C-alpha cells in the first residue's frame, strides 16, 4: 500500500504552535471509523499525555473547519470536539493500532513529519542568510551615502556670504 506524503501533509495543521493531525484524518488513513479509532485511544489513554494528544476547543475546531471548508457529514455532525495528535502521539499510535496497514501508515506519517522538519530547518537557515545579507547591504549603503555626502561637500563651490543674491526681494 502506497501512502502519498502530499496527502498526509495536507492533513497536518498547526494548533497551539504544534503540528498536529486530527483524529478523523488519522482514522481515514488507518481505514477505521473515527469512533472505533477514539475507542482504541481511550482504552490506552496512559500512552497519550497532553503533549502527545489533546482535545480541541470549540474555537480551535471552528478555525480549522474554516481552513478546510467542509460541511458536516451526516445530519448531526460531531458531538465532541476532535482529538489531535502531535508527532509523539502519532508515533505512540503504532503501539495501539497493531496491523500491517497501521505500520505502513505510521511509517508514512513519520516520514512526512521528518520532511516538514527538514523544510522548516532549511527555511530558518535561508531566513538567517537573508537577514545577514540585509544587514551587510544596509551597512554598505550607509557607507556609500556618507562618501557621496563627503564628495558633494568637496565638489560644491563655497559661496561668499557677501555675494549678490538672485531672485525677488522680501517685500
C-alpha positions in Angstrom: 0.0 0.0 0.0 1.5 3.3 -1.1 0.5 6.3 1.0 1.1 9.7 -0.5 3.2 12.1 1.6 1.5 15.1 -0.1 -1.9 13.7 1.1 -0.6 13.4 4.7 1.0 16.9 4.5 -2.5 18.3 3.8 -3.7 16.6 7.0 -1.2 18.3 9.2 -2.3 21.6 10.9 -0.7 23.9 13.4 -2.6 24.3 16.6 -1.2 25.9 19.8 2.1 26.2 18.0 2.4 22.4 17.3 2.0 20.4 14.2 -0.9 18.0 14.7 -3.2 15.6 12.9 -7.0 15.3 13.5 -8.5 12.0 14.8 -10.8 11.7 11.9 -8.0 12.1 9.3 -5.9 9.5 11.1 -8.9 7.2 11.3 -9.3 7.5 7.5 -5.6 6.8 6.9 -5.8 3.7 9.2 -9.0 2.6 7.5 -11.2 2.6 10.6 -14.2 4.7 11.8 -13.3 7.7 13.9 -15.4 6.2 16.7 -13.5 3.0 16.7 -10.2 4.8 16.5 -11.1 7.0 19.5 -12.2 4.0 21.5 -8.8 2.4 21.0 -7.2 5.6 22.2 -9.4 5.7 25.3 -8.5 2.1 26.2 -4.8 3.1 26.1 -5.1 6.7 27.4 -2.0 6.4 29.5 0.1 6.3 26.3 -1.2 9.8 25.3 -0.1 12.5 27.7 -1.2 16.1 26.9 2.0 16.7 24.8 1.0 13.8 22.6 -2.7 14.3 22.3 -5.3 16.9 23.3 -8.9 17.9 22.6 -9.5 21.0 20.5 -11.6 23.8 22.0 -14.7 24.9 20.1 -12.9 28.0 18.8 -9.9 26.0 17.5 -12.2 23.5 15.8 -14.1 26.3 14.1 -10.9 27.9 13.0 -9.7 24.6 11.5 -13.1 23.9 9.9 -12.9 27.3 8.2 -9.4 26.3 6.8 -10.6 23.1 5.2 -14.1 24.3 4.3 -16.0 21.1 4.6 -19.6 20.5 5.8 -20.6 18.1 8.5 -21.0 14.5 7.2 -24.4 13.0 8.0 -27.1 15.0 9.8 -25.8 15.8 13.3 -22.1 16.3 12.9 -19.8 15.5 15.8 -21.0 15.6 19.4 -17.5 16.0 20.8 -14.5 18.2 19.9 -11.9 16.3 17.9 -8.8 14.9 19.4 -5.5 16.0 17.8 -2.2 14.1 17.9 1.3 15.6 17.9 4.2 13.8 16.2 4.8 12.0 19.5 1.2 10.9 19.7 1.3 9.6 16.1 4.4 7.6 17.0 2.6 6.2 20.0 -0.3 5.1 17.8 1.9 2.3 16.4 1.7 0.6 19.7 -2.0 0.9 20.0 -3.1 0.1 16.5 -1.3 -3.1 15.5 -1.9 -4.1 12.0 0.0 -4.1 8.7 -1.9 -1.1 7.5 -1.2 0.8 10.8 2.5 0.1 10.5 2.6 1.4 6.8 0.5 4.5 7.8 2.8 5.3 10.7 5.9 5.0 8.6 4.5 7.4 6.0 3.3 9.9 8.7 6.7 9.8 10.4 8.5 10.4 7.1 6.1 13.3 6.5 6.9 14.9 9.8 10.6 14.4 9.2 10.3 16.0 5.8 8.4 19.0 7.3 11.0 19.4 10.0 13.8 19.5 7.4 11.9 22.1 5.3 11.5 24.2 8.4 15.2 23.9 9.2 16.0 24.9 5.7 13.6 27.8 5.8 15.2 29.1 9.1 18.6 28.8 7.5 17.6 30.8 4.5 15.9 33.4 6.7 19.1 33.8 8.7 21.1 34.3 5.5 18.7 36.9 4.2 18.9 38.8 7.5 22.7 38.8 7.3 22.6 39.9 3.7 20.2 42.7 4.6 22.3 43.9 7.4 25.5 43.9 5.4 23.7 45.7 2.5 22.4 48.3 4.9 25.9 48.9 6.2 27.3 49.1 2.6 24.6 51.7 1.5 25.3 53.8 4.6 29.0 53.9 3.7 28.2 54.8 0.1 25.8 57.6 1.1 28.3 59.0 3.6 31.0 59.1 0.9 28.7 60.7 -1.5 28.0 63.4 1.1 31.7 63.9 1.5 32.2 64.2 -2.2 29.4 66.7 -2.5 30.9 68.9 0.2 34.3 68.8 -1.6 32.8 69.5 -5.1 30.2 72.1 -4.2 31.7 75.5 -4.5 31.9 77.7 -1.4 29.9 80.8 -1.9 30.9 84.1 -0.4 28.4 85.3 2.2 28.7 88.8 0.6 27.6 87.6 -2.8 24.8 89.3 -4.7 21.6 87.3 -4.3 19.3 86.5 -7.2 15.6 86.5 -7.0 12.8 88.5 -5.5 13.5 90.7 -2.6 11.5 90.2 0.5 8.6 92.6 0.4 
